[in-house]
Amino acid sequence: MLTTVWLILGALSFAAIMEHAGFLDRLLRTLVVKARTDGRLIATTALTGIGLNVIVGDQYVPDVLPSRAYREEYARRGLAPRMLSRTVEDAGTVTSPLVPWNSCGAYMSGTLGVPTLEYLPFAFFNLINPLIAIAFGFLGFRVEHQKPADEMRKEPDTPPVPHPDEAKVSERNGVHM
């Protein structure tokens, strides 16, 4: 069990260094530029989660890093935040038991006493779910939108009107509005 804990700590440390040094943004910016449609962005997010599962060796990194890295792009394009959350879950979380050197795969293999590659063909949900998420993204099925972040940041044309209670408090303090 201690080996699994060390693996998790090492993977999270690696992820923190990648993010704070700016390497992650540099790597993912290229992918975001090529993902011109919502379907491509969702596919890119899913494949990033799967790739991180294989490379990093811990389930938490593929859940956290794509969420943080793609959050602004999803907001800029007007995709609902739950779309990012769902895609990360559909691809990053469910594929972790399929990687033998991943902490999740190592734990399940040790607990069940069955090598990861032996139960892999029977893990239908884990294999099919990322494909369905990508297909839904390209088809636009159940892809939720909201106002893009640029529109949300626009300031209103009229100045805000103070609440009547605020005006009374200001008058009592000697400040007139």
C-alpha positions as CSV (number, residue, x, y, z in Angstrom):
1,M,0.0,0.0,0.0
2,L,2.9,2.4,0.7
3,T,4.1,1.9,-2.8
4,T,0.8,3.1,-4.1
5,V,0.9,6.2,-1.8
6,W,4.4,7.0,-3.1
7,L,3.2,6.6,-6.7
8,I,0.4,9.0,-6.0
9,L,2.6,11.6,-4.3
10,G,5.2,11.4,-7.1
11,A,2.6,11.8,-9.8
12,L,0.9,14.8,-8.1
13,S,4.3,16.4,-7.6
14,F,5.1,15.9,-11.2
15,A,1.8,17.5,-12.2
16,A,2.4,20.5,-9.9
17,I,5.8,21.1,-11.4
18,M,4.4,20.8,-14.9
19,E,1.6,23.3,-14.2
20,H,3.6,25.9,-12.2
21,A,6.5,25.9,-14.6
22,G,4.2,26.6,-17.5
23,F,5.1,23.4,-19.4
24,L,1.5,22.1,-19.3
25,D,0.1,25.3,-20.9
26,R,2.8,25.2,-23.6
27,L,2.0,21.6,-24.5
28,L,-1.7,21.9,-24.4
29,R,-1.9,25.3,-26.2
30,T,-0.9,23.5,-29.5
31,L,-3.7,21.0,-29.1
32,V,-6.3,23.7,-28.3
33,V,-5.3,25.7,-31.4
34,K,-5.9,22.6,-33.6
35,A,-9.2,21.8,-32.0
36,R,-11.4,24.2,-33.9
37,T,-14.8,22.7,-33.2
38,D,-16.5,21.7,-30.0
39,G,-16.3,18.0,-31.0
40,R,-12.5,18.3,-31.5
41,L,-12.1,20.1,-28.2
42,I,-14.0,17.4,-26.4
43,A,-12.0,14.7,-28.2
44,T,-8.8,16.5,-27.3
45,T,-9.8,16.7,-23.6
46,A,-10.7,13.0,-23.6
47,L,-7.5,11.9,-25.3
48,T,-5.4,14.1,-23.0
49,G,-7.0,12.3,-20.0
50,I,-6.3,8.9,-21.4
51,G,-2.7,9.9,-22.4
52,L,-2.0,11.3,-18.9
53,N,-3.3,8.0,-17.4
54,V,-0.7,6.1,-19.4
55,I,2.2,8.6,-18.9
56,V,1.7,9.8,-15.3
57,G,0.6,6.6,-13.5
58,D,-2.0,8.1,-11.2
59,Q,-5.8,8.7,-11.6
60,Y,-5.9,12.1,-9.9
61,V,-3.6,13.8,-12.4
62,P,-5.8,13.0,-15.5
63,D,-8.7,14.4,-13.5
64,V,-7.2,17.6,-12.3
65,L,-4.8,18.7,-15.0
66,P,-7.2,18.7,-18.0
67,S,-9.8,20.4,-15.9
68,R,-7.5,23.2,-15.1
69,A,-5.9,23.4,-18.5
70,Y,-9.0,23.5,-20.6
71,R,-11.3,25.4,-18.3
72,E,-10.7,28.8,-19.9
73,E,-11.1,27.4,-23.4
74,Y,-14.4,25.8,-22.6
75,A,-15.6,29.1,-21.1
76,R,-14.4,31.1,-24.1
77,R,-16.3,28.8,-26.5
78,G,-19.4,28.9,-24.4
79,L,-19.4,25.3,-23.4
80,A,-21.0,24.6,-20.0
81,P,-18.5,23.7,-17.2
82,R,-20.3,20.4,-16.8
83,M,-19.2,19.4,-20.3
84,L,-15.5,19.7,-19.2
85,S,-16.3,17.8,-16.0
86,R,-18.2,15.1,-17.9
87,T,-15.5,14.6,-20.5
88,V,-12.7,14.4,-17.9
89,E,-14.8,11.8,-16.0
90,D,-15.7,9.9,-19.1
91,A,-12.1,9.5,-20.3
92,G,-9.7,10.3,-17.5
93,T,-11.3,8.5,-14.5
94,V,-12.7,5.4,-16.1
95,T,-9.6,4.4,-18.1
96,S,-7.3,4.4,-15.1
97,P,-8.0,0.8,-14.0
98,L,-7.0,-0.3,-17.5
99,V,-3.3,0.8,-17.2
100,P,-1.3,-1.7,-15.2
101,W,1.3,0.8,-13.9
102,N,-1.4,3.3,-12.9
103,S,-2.1,3.4,-9.1
104,C,-5.7,2.4,-9.8
105,G,-4.8,-0.5,-12.0
106,A,-2.1,-1.6,-9.6
107,Y,-4.5,-1.5,-6.7
108,M,-7.2,-3.4,-8.5
109,S,-4.8,-6.0,-9.8
110,G,-3.4,-6.5,-6.3
111,T,-6.8,-6.6,-4.7
112,L,-8.5,-8.9,-7.2
113,G,-5.4,-11.0,-7.8
114,V,-6.0,-10.8,-11.6
115,P,-3.5,-9.0,-13.9
116,T,-4.9,-5.9,-15.5
117,L,-4.5,-7.2,-19.0
118,E,-6.6,-10.3,-18.1
119,Y,-9.6,-8.3,-17.0
120,L,-9.2,-5.6,-19.7
121,P,-11.3,-7.4,-22.4
122,F,-14.2,-7.6,-19.9
123,A,-14.1,-3.9,-18.8
124,F,-16.8,-2.9,-21.4
125,F,-17.7,0.3,-19.6
126,N,-14.1,1.5,-19.3
127,L,-13.4,0.8,-22.9
128,I,-16.6,2.1,-24.5
129,N,-17.4,5.2,-22.4
130,P,-14.5,7.4,-23.8
131,L,-15.6,6.5,-27.3
132,I,-19.2,7.5,-26.6
133,A,-18.1,10.8,-25.1
134,I,-16.0,11.6,-28.2
135,A,-18.9,10.5,-30.5
136,F,-21.4,12.7,-28.6
137,G,-19.0,15.6,-28.8
138,F,-18.7,15.4,-32.6
139,L,-22.4,14.8,-33.0
140,G,-23.3,17.6,-30.7
141,F,-25.6,15.3,-28.8
142,R,-26.2,16.5,-25.2
143,V,-23.5,19.2,-25.6
144,E,-24.6,22.0,-23.4
145,H,-23.7,25.7,-24.1
146,Q,-23.9,28.9,-22.1
147,K,-22.9,32.4,-22.8
148,P,-19.2,32.6,-23.8
149,A,-16.9,34.1,-21.1
150,D,-16.3,37.2,-23.3
151,E,-20.0,38.1,-23.1
152,M,-20.2,37.4,-19.4
153,R,-17.4,39.9,-18.7
154,K,-19.0,42.8,-20.5
155,E,-20.0,45.6,-18.2
156,P,-23.6,46.9,-18.4
157,D,-24.2,50.1,-20.2
158,T,-26.0,51.7,-17.2
159,P,-24.2,52.3,-13.9
160,P,-25.5,50.2,-11.0
161,V,-28.2,51.7,-8.9
162,P,-27.5,51.7,-5.2
163,H,-29.9,49.8,-3.0
164,P,-32.1,52.1,-0.9
165,D,-30.7,50.7,2.4
166,E,-27.1,51.6,1.2
167,A,-28.2,55.2,0.5
168,K,-29.6,55.5,4.0
169,V,-26.4,54.1,5.6
170,S,-24.3,56.5,3.6
171,E,-26.4,59.5,4.6
172,R,-26.1,58.6,8.3
173,N,-22.3,58.4,7.9
174,G,-22.2,61.8,6.2
175,V,-21.6,60.6,2.7
176,H,-24.1,61.7,0.2
177,M,-24.6,59.8,-3.0
